[in-house]
Amino acid sequence: MDYFRDGGWGMWAILLGAIVFAAYAASRPKDERSGVLLGGCIFVIIQGVLGMATGMVAVSHAVAEGGPLAGRGAEMTAVGLGELANCGTFSSVLAMALGLGAIVTRPKRPTLSSSPA
């Protein structure tokens, strides 16, 4: 649970997005599931980048303001970058799962037979 807490609110948005796309794909006809899962894969990656970007902004503000940790900017930056990376790793794992789901559920294409005429 620390992994989610350290990643911030973006982690929950990423998880919710993946669940919504997976549930929507499950409710679609078989020949449409692959496209929905591929869309979910892209959406989750974008959410991960957004979570990392908002984390970077939070880190830069915390370092700039100083506060009780003034003089420890390098340490604050290192900890903050580690925490915001959680959004990236989590979205990567979910994107991989959705992408593999898209590959597995893609409709089979008919093959051309090479029989002599």
C-alpha positions as CSV (number, residue, x, y, z in Angstrom):
1,M,0.0,0.0,0.0
2,D,3.0,2.3,0.5
3,Y,3.6,2.0,-3.2
4,F,0.2,3.5,-4.0
5,R,0.4,6.1,-1.3
6,D,3.8,7.2,-2.5
7,G,2.6,7.4,-6.1
8,G,-0.2,9.8,-5.1
9,W,-3.6,10.3,-6.5
10,G,-2.5,9.4,-10.1
11,M,-2.1,5.8,-9.1
12,W,-5.8,5.5,-8.3
13,A,-6.7,7.2,-11.6
14,I,-4.5,4.8,-13.5
15,L,-6.1,1.8,-11.8
16,L,-9.6,3.1,-12.4
17,G,-8.9,3.7,-16.1
18,A,-7.5,0.2,-16.6
19,I,-10.5,-1.3,-14.8
20,V,-13.0,0.7,-16.8
21,F,-11.4,-0.2,-20.2
22,A,-11.1,-3.9,-19.2
23,A,-14.8,-4.0,-18.1
24,Y,-15.9,-2.2,-21.3
25,A,-13.9,-4.6,-23.4
26,A,-15.5,-7.6,-21.7
27,S,-18.9,-6.2,-22.5
28,R,-18.2,-5.8,-26.2
29,P,-18.5,-8.4,-28.9
30,K,-15.4,-10.5,-29.4
31,D,-14.3,-8.9,-32.6
32,E,-14.3,-5.4,-30.9
33,R,-12.4,-6.3,-27.7
34,S,-8.9,-5.9,-29.1
35,G,-9.4,-2.3,-30.2
36,V,-10.9,-1.4,-26.8
37,L,-8.0,-3.0,-25.0
38,L,-5.5,-1.2,-27.2
39,G,-7.2,2.1,-26.5
40,G,-7.0,1.3,-22.8
41,C,-3.3,0.5,-23.2
42,I,-2.7,4.0,-24.7
43,F,-4.9,5.7,-22.2
44,V,-3.1,4.1,-19.2
45,I,0.3,5.2,-20.6
46,I,-0.9,8.8,-21.0
47,Q,-2.2,8.7,-17.4
48,G,1.2,7.4,-16.2
49,V,3.0,10.3,-17.9
50,L,0.5,12.8,-16.4
51,G,1.0,11.3,-13.0
52,M,4.7,11.6,-13.3
53,A,4.5,15.2,-14.6
54,T,2.3,16.2,-11.7
55,G,4.7,14.5,-9.3
56,M,7.6,16.5,-10.8
57,V,5.7,19.7,-10.3
58,A,5.0,18.8,-6.7
59,V,8.7,17.9,-6.1
60,S,9.9,21.2,-7.7
61,H,7.5,23.2,-5.5
62,A,8.5,21.4,-2.4
63,V,12.2,22.0,-3.1
64,A,11.7,25.6,-4.0
65,E,9.6,26.4,-0.9
66,G,12.0,24.6,1.5
67,G,10.0,24.7,4.6
68,P,11.1,22.4,7.5
69,L,13.4,20.5,5.1
70,A,15.3,23.6,3.9
71,G,18.9,22.8,3.0
72,R,18.0,19.2,2.1
73,G,16.9,19.9,-1.5
74,A,18.9,17.1,-3.1
75,E,17.5,14.5,-0.6
76,M,13.9,15.8,-1.2
77,T,14.4,15.7,-4.9
78,A,15.7,12.1,-4.8
79,V,12.8,10.9,-2.6
80,G,10.3,12.8,-4.7
81,L,11.6,11.3,-8.0
82,G,11.4,7.8,-6.5
83,E,7.8,8.4,-5.5
84,L,6.7,9.8,-8.8
85,A,8.3,7.0,-10.7
86,N,5.6,4.7,-9.1
87,C,3.1,6.2,-11.6
88,G,5.3,5.3,-14.5
89,T,6.0,1.7,-13.4
90,F,2.4,1.0,-12.5
91,S,1.1,2.4,-15.8
92,S,3.7,0.4,-17.7
93,V,2.6,-2.9,-16.0
94,L,-1.1,-2.2,-16.6
95,A,-0.4,-1.1,-20.2
96,M,1.5,-4.3,-20.8
97,A,-1.4,-6.3,-19.5
98,L,-3.9,-4.4,-21.6
99,G,-1.7,-4.7,-24.6
100,L,-1.2,-8.4,-24.2
101,G,-5.0,-8.7,-23.9
102,A,-5.4,-6.8,-27.1
103,I,-3.0,-9.2,-28.9
104,V,-4.7,-12.3,-27.5
105,T,-8.2,-11.1,-28.4
106,R,-7.6,-9.8,-31.8
107,P,-9.7,-11.3,-34.5
108,K,-8.1,-14.0,-36.5
109,R,-7.5,-13.1,-40.2
110,P,-8.4,-15.6,-42.8
111,T,-5.3,-17.0,-44.5
112,L,-5.0,-17.4,-48.3
113,S,-4.5,-21.0,-49.3
114,S,-1.9,-21.6,-51.9
115,S,-3.6,-24.5,-53.6
116,P,-3.1,-25.0,-57.3
117,A,-6.0,-24.0,-59.5
